[in-house]
């Protein structure tokens, strides 16, 4: 009887270790799927990506927003490596603009220097202020910023 108890006692740590290893394997086998579901982590930086933005755009300033987009972002984006195109949408009930900007790869999008982006954003805001009569700030504030990966 004592011998059986000693053998069972020796097996317990091994069984527990096997259990932990099983949990580890089950949780981390599908890391690509887990990364794809996490914000900002695609798992493959060379796949196509959609930059998804939402802005507040009042009904009476919709044309000013479109004009500011054409005078700043449209021209700049057309010259960027990896830029595939973009679509602008406007929801009159929510007074929100949705922008979907398509990039050939996440790496091409992310390699753009922040200083360039800031300069274009400043130009956009300048044009928007002129068109809306607002003296300072951004007339079309960012509500949401995200990334979408084709499946």
C-alpha positions in Angstrom: 0.0 0.0 0.0 2.8 2.4 0.9 4.5 1.7 -2.4 1.4 2.6 -4.4 1.1 5.9 -2.5 4.7 6.8 -3.2 4.4 6.0 -6.9 1.2 8.1 -7.2 2.9 11.0 -5.3 5.8 10.9 -7.8 3.5 11.0 -10.8 1.5 14.0 -9.6 4.1 16.6 -10.5 4.6 15.0 -14.0 0.8 15.0 -14.6 0.6 18.6 -13.5 3.5 19.6 -15.8 1.8 17.7 -18.7 -1.4 19.6 -18.0 0.4 23.0 -18.1 2.2 22.2 -21.3 -1.2 21.2 -22.9 -2.7 24.5 -21.9 0.2 26.4 -23.3 0.0 24.6 -26.6 -3.8 25.0 -26.9 -3.6 28.7 -26.2 -0.7 29.6 -28.5 -1.1 27.3 -31.5 -3.1 29.8 -33.5 -1.0 32.9 -32.8 -1.7 34.3 -36.3 -5.4 34.4 -35.6 -4.9 35.9 -32.2 -2.6 38.6 -33.7 -5.2 39.4 -36.4 -7.8 40.1 -33.8 -5.6 42.4 -31.7 -5.7 46.2 -32.5 -2.5 47.3 -34.2 -1.1 43.8 -34.6 -1.6 42.1 -37.9 0.9 39.3 -37.6 2.1 40.1 -41.2 3.3 43.6 -41.8 3.4 43.1 -45.6 -0.3 42.4 -46.2 -2.7 45.0 -47.5 -4.4 47.2 -44.9 -7.2 49.7 -44.8 -6.8 52.8 -42.6 -10.2 53.6 -41.1 -11.0 57.1 -39.8 -14.1 58.8 -38.7 -14.5 62.6 -38.3 -17.2 64.9 -37.1 -18.5 66.9 -40.1 -21.5 69.2 -39.6 -24.1 69.2 -42.4 -23.5 72.9 -43.2 -19.7 72.2 -43.4 -19.7 69.1 -45.6 -18.5 70.8 -48.7 -15.8 72.6 -46.7 -14.5 69.3 -45.5 -14.5 67.8 -49.0 -12.6 70.9 -50.3 -10.1 70.7 -47.5 -9.5 67.0 -48.2 -9.0 67.7 -51.9 -6.5 70.5 -51.2 -4.4 68.5 -48.8 -4.7 64.8 -48.3 -5.8 63.9 -51.8 -2.8 65.5 -53.4 -0.3 64.1 -50.9 -1.6 60.6 -50.8 -1.5 60.3 -54.6 2.3 60.6 -54.4 2.9 58.0 -51.6 4.3 54.6 -52.3 1.9 51.9 -51.4 -1.2 54.1 -51.6 -4.0 52.3 -53.5 -6.9 54.6 -53.1 -9.4 55.9 -50.7 -13.1 56.3 -50.3 -14.9 59.1 -48.4 -18.4 58.5 -47.0 -20.7 60.9 -45.1 -23.5 60.0 -42.7 -26.0 63.0 -42.5 -27.8 61.6 -39.5 -24.7 61.3 -37.3 -22.9 64.1 -39.1 -19.9 61.9 -39.5 -17.4 61.3 -42.3 -15.8 57.9 -42.7 -12.6 57.5 -44.6 -11.2 54.2 -45.9 -7.6 54.6 -47.1 -6.2 51.5 -48.8 -2.5 50.7 -48.6 -0.6 47.9 -50.5 1.1 46.9 -47.2 1.2 47.9 -43.6 5.0 48.4 -43.8 4.6 51.0 -46.6 2.0 52.9 -44.7 3.9 52.8 -41.4 7.2 53.9 -42.9 5.8 57.4 -43.7 7.6 59.9 -41.4 5.3 61.4 -38.8 6.5 64.9 -39.7 5.1 64.5 -43.2 1.7 63.4 -41.8 1.7 66.3 -39.4 2.5 68.8 -42.1 -0.4 67.6 -44.3 -2.8 67.6 -41.3 -1.8 71.2 -40.6 -2.5 72.1 -44.3 -5.9 70.3 -44.0 -6.9 72.2 -40.9 -5.7 75.5 -42.3 -7.9 75.0 -45.4 -10.8 73.8 -43.2 -10.6 76.9 -41.0 -10.6 79.2 -44.0 -13.6 77.5 -45.4 -15.6 77.3 -42.2 -14.6 80.6 -40.6 -13.4 78.9 -37.5 -10.3 80.7 -36.2 -8.4 77.9 -34.4 -8.2 74.2 -34.0 -9.5 71.5 -36.3 -13.1 72.0 -37.6 -13.4 68.3 -38.3 -12.1 66.5 -35.2 -11.1 62.8 -35.3 -13.7 60.6 -33.6 -12.1 57.2 -34.4 -9.0 55.8 -35.9 -8.4 52.1 -36.7 -7.0 49.5 -39.1 -8.8 46.8 -41.1 -7.2 43.7 -42.6 -8.6 41.9 -45.6 -9.7 38.4 -44.8 
